[in-house]
Amino acid sequence: MGREVYDRSKELLGIISEIHIDYTNGNVDYICVKLAKGINSSKLPWTAVDDIVQVPPSEIDRLEGSIYLRR
């Protein structure tokens, strides 16, 4: 929670606001990212509600303190 999330070009996408876990198997369903100012959620490939997008864990490229996405 609170970690910064960057896209492939290392631009700030936003900050993690929630992590949704499937409690039947313990897997992460998606992370909720509160978008940085100026980012239009309708231009993103993930489900969005207002300024929060649901990013599946398969989109994560690496963790280095912050989270970096594949795209």
KAPE-V288520 format. One record per helix or strand of 3 or more residues. SS is the DSSP state (H for helix, E for strand). FROM is the first residue (numbers start at 1). LEN is the number of residues. Records with the same first field share a line. If there is no record, write none. Layout:
BEGIN
SS=FROM-LEN  FROM-LEN
END
This chain:
BEGIN
E=4-3  12-11  27-9  52-4  60-4  67-3
H=41-3  57-3
END
